[in-house]
Amino acid sequence: MAIRAFVLRGLAKEVEESLNKLLAASPPLQILHVVQSESSDHITITLVVDEPDLRRD
């Protein structure tokens, strides 16, 4: 397994679309931590995920 972080920032609709694309395009992720912050009209979502190791030995 590999721990990775993804940061998505923008208007709410943009972040929603990016998040949907990320989750649809990747193998199943185990979400370990989510942080949301707001600044003016932008939001930032930070996801810390554990990705499955897809390598075959």
C-alpha positions as CSV (number, residue, x, y, z in Angstrom):
1,M,0.0,0.0,0.0
2,A,1.1,3.6,-0.7
3,I,0.0,6.6,1.2
4,R,-0.7,9.7,-0.9
5,A,-2.2,13.1,-0.5
6,F,-4.4,14.9,-3.0
7,V,-5.2,18.6,-2.8
8,L,-8.1,20.0,-4.7
9,R,-8.8,23.7,-4.7
10,G,-11.3,25.9,-6.5
11,L,-14.9,26.9,-6.6
12,A,-17.2,24.3,-5.0
13,K,-18.5,22.9,-8.3
14,E,-15.0,22.6,-9.7
15,V,-13.7,20.8,-6.7
16,E,-16.7,18.5,-6.8
17,E,-16.1,17.6,-10.4
18,S,-12.3,17.0,-9.8
19,L,-13.1,14.8,-6.8
20,N,-15.5,12.8,-8.8
21,K,-13.0,12.3,-11.6
22,L,-10.3,11.3,-9.1
23,L,-12.5,8.7,-7.4
24,A,-13.8,7.3,-10.7
25,A,-10.4,7.0,-12.4
26,S,-8.4,5.4,-9.6
27,P,-8.5,1.9,-8.1
28,P,-10.4,1.7,-4.8
29,L,-8.9,4.0,-2.3
30,Q,-9.0,3.8,1.5
31,I,-9.5,7.4,2.7
32,L,-7.5,7.9,5.9
33,H,-8.1,11.6,6.5
34,V,-10.1,14.5,4.9
35,V,-9.7,18.2,5.6
36,Q,-11.8,21.0,4.1
37,S,-11.1,24.7,4.4
38,E,-12.8,27.7,2.9
39,S,-11.3,31.0,1.8
40,S,-13.5,33.6,0.2
41,D,-15.4,31.8,-2.6
42,H,-12.9,28.9,-2.9
43,I,-12.7,25.7,-1.0
44,T,-9.7,23.3,-0.5
45,I,-10.1,19.6,0.0
46,T,-7.1,17.6,1.1
47,L,-7.4,13.8,1.0
48,V,-4.9,11.4,2.5
49,V,-5.4,8.0,1.0
50,D,-4.0,4.5,1.1
51,E,-3.8,3.1,-2.4
52,P,-3.7,-0.7,-2.9
53,D,-0.5,-2.1,-4.3
54,L,-1.5,-3.5,-7.7
55,R,1.8,-5.0,-8.6
56,R,1.9,-8.8,-9.0
57,D,5.0,-10.7,-7.9
